Amino acid sequence: MTADARVLELGCWRGDLLAALNPSYGLGIEFCEEVIAEARQRHPAINFLVADVTDLAMLDEKFDYIILSDLVNDLWDVQ
């Protein structure tokens, strides 16, 4: 991954993986408000959003990488 990469992580939990990648722009999405509050405290340089990863119509951004670590097993229909 390059230093100027834009990275989206769906199901980011506390944002540790996303922060470890050190993206130029990082956006982590998680459905739990309490977890996102903790992620924001742990990683203030990363952007976090409380949302359902099955409905991302509100995103109007392009990313170089999208991470789905440990998320696929939790989705109803991965197709």
C-alpha positions as CSV (number, residue, x, y, z in Angstrom):
1,M,0.0,0.0,0.0
2,T,1.3,3.4,-0.9
3,A,1.5,6.3,1.6
4,D,-1.1,8.3,-0.2
5,A,-3.7,5.6,-0.2
6,R,-7.4,6.2,0.6
7,V,-8.6,3.3,2.7
8,L,-12.2,2.3,3.7
9,E,-12.7,-0.3,6.4
10,L,-16.2,-1.8,6.7
11,G,-16.8,-3.3,10.2
12,C,-13.8,-1.5,11.6
13,W,-14.5,-2.1,15.3
14,R,-12.1,0.1,17.3
15,G,-10.1,1.1,14.2
16,D,-6.8,-0.6,15.1
17,L,-6.3,-2.3,11.7
18,L,-7.1,0.8,9.7
19,A,-4.8,3.0,11.9
20,A,-2.0,0.5,11.5
21,L,-2.1,0.9,7.8
22,N,-1.4,4.6,8.2
23,P,-3.5,5.8,5.2
24,S,-3.4,9.3,3.9
25,Y,-7.2,9.2,4.4
26,G,-9.0,6.5,6.3
27,L,-12.7,6.0,6.9
28,G,-13.9,3.3,9.2
29,I,-17.5,2.3,9.4
30,E,-19.2,0.4,12.2
31,F,-22.8,0.1,13.4
32,C,-22.1,0.5,17.2
33,E,-22.0,4.1,18.4
34,E,-20.1,3.2,21.6
35,V,-17.4,1.3,19.6
36,I,-17.0,4.2,17.2
37,A,-16.7,6.7,20.1
38,E,-13.8,4.5,21.4
39,A,-12.3,4.3,17.9
40,R,-12.3,8.1,17.6
41,Q,-10.5,8.5,21.0
42,R,-7.9,5.8,20.1
43,H,-7.3,7.1,16.5
44,P,-8.1,10.8,16.1
45,A,-6.4,11.0,12.7
46,I,-8.8,8.5,11.2
47,N,-12.4,9.3,10.2
48,F,-15.2,7.1,11.6
49,L,-18.8,6.8,10.8
50,V,-21.7,5.0,12.5
51,A,-23.6,3.2,9.7
52,D,-24.9,-0.1,8.5
53,V,-22.3,-1.5,6.1
54,T,-25.1,-3.1,4.0
55,D,-26.4,0.4,3.1
56,L,-23.6,2.8,2.0
57,A,-25.6,5.0,-0.3
58,M,-24.5,8.0,1.6
59,L,-20.9,7.5,0.6
60,D,-19.8,9.6,-2.4
61,E,-16.1,8.9,-2.2
62,K,-13.5,6.8,-4.0
63,F,-11.1,4.6,-2.2
64,D,-7.9,2.8,-3.3
65,Y,-8.5,-0.1,-0.9
66,I,-11.6,-1.5,0.9
67,I,-11.0,-3.8,3.9
68,L,-13.7,-6.4,5.0
69,S,-11.6,-8.1,7.7
70,D,-13.8,-10.4,9.8
71,L,-17.0,-8.9,8.3
72,V,-18.1,-11.4,5.6
73,N,-19.2,-14.0,8.1
74,D,-21.5,-11.4,9.7
75,L,-23.4,-10.4,6.5
76,W,-26.7,-12.0,5.5
77,D,-26.0,-12.0,1.8
78,V,-22.4,-11.5,0.7
79,Q,-23.3,-11.7,-3.0
